[in-house]
Amino acid sequence: MRKSTEEPRASIEAENKQWEAAVKKGDGAAIAALYTGNAQLLPAGSDVVSGTAGIQKFWQRVVDSGIRGAKLTTLEVEAHGDSAHEVGAYELSDAGGEVLDRGKYVVIWKRDAARWKLHRDIWTTGQAPAKS
């Protein structure tokens, strides 16, 4: 077991690259595989999404809506034993590279068999609300 003073940032950034690659492929199952079995998404304007099947369905709907690019930028990581939290910024785009959303996120990570996995995932858009 790693000591809490060791920095998991490089491992978390590598997992984020896998998340980005799965979005590019449009593969909701590959995205969901990066989360713990009892993970939760906490999307704005929606109920909590729990578990692998729910997370796969959620992200598959997102990629099916046209999202094909994701850029995650880690701003901060702090380890707490087999848990860590990450604060970052995201950018989502379509297949042509047009940016559709930008925002920020917080993820609680858990070490699962020597691999970091997303456990709690919450994000907010930085885009202004649509005017009515």
C-alpha positions, -999 to 999 in steps of 0.1 A, spaced: 0 0 0 13 34 -9 16 60 18 -8 89 16 22 113 11 29 97 -23 15 116 -53 -11 98 -74 -13 126 -99 5 109 -128 -17 78 -124 -49 98 -123 -38 118 -153 -32 85 -172 -67 73 -163 -81 106 -175 -63 100 -209 -81 67 -211 -114 84 -203 -107 109 -231 -99 80 -255 -131 62 -247 -151 94 -253 -134 98 -287 -144 61 -296 -180 68 -284 -177 38 -260 -199 41 -229 -188 7 -216 -151 17 -217 -159 49 -199 -179 31 -172 -151 6 -167 -129 35 -154 -153 39 -124 -156 18 -92 -185 -7 -91 -204 15 -67 -194 48 -82 -218 77 -86 -222 106 -110 -237 138 -97 -247 157 -129 -264 191 -126 -301 191 -133 -304 153 -129 -307 126 -103 -276 108 -90 -265 81 -114 -252 50 -96 -233 18 -105 -217 5 -136 -248 0 -157 -262 34 -149 -229 51 -156 -225 33 -189 -261 43 -200 -255 79 -189 -222 83 -208 -235 64 -238 -263 89 -242 -237 117 -239 -215 104 -267 -245 94 -288 -256 131 -286 -225 140 -306 -197 145 -280 -166 130 -294 -138 150 -279 -129 155 -242 -100 173 -227 -95 169 -189 -70 192 -172 -60 183 -137 -55 214 -115 -50 197 -81 -47 162 -67 -45 154 -30 -41 118 -17 -57 104 14 -44 68 16 -64 47 -9 -85 77 -18 -77 110 -35 -95 140 -47 -90 158 -80 -100 193 -91 -99 200 -128 -113 217 -159 -129 200 -188 -137 208 -224 -161 188 -246 -163 190 -283 -179 174 -313 -162 152 -339 -152 183 -359 -135 198 -328 -161 225 -321 -162 231 -284 -196 224 -270 -190 229 -233 -163 240 -209 -164 237 -171 -149 224 -139 -151 191 -120 -143 174 -87 -136 136 -86 -131 114 -56 -108 86 -67 -104 52 -50 -75 28 -55 -90 -5 -68 -64 -34 -70 -35 -10 -75 -54 11 -101 -71 45 -94 -108 45 -104 -133 73 -104 -157 69 -74 -176 102 -72 -178 125 -102 -194 160 -102 -190 187 -127 -205 221 -136 -205 240 -169 -188 273 -173 -212 282 -201 -238 309 -195 -274 296 -193 -293 299 -226 -314 330 -228 -351 325 -232 
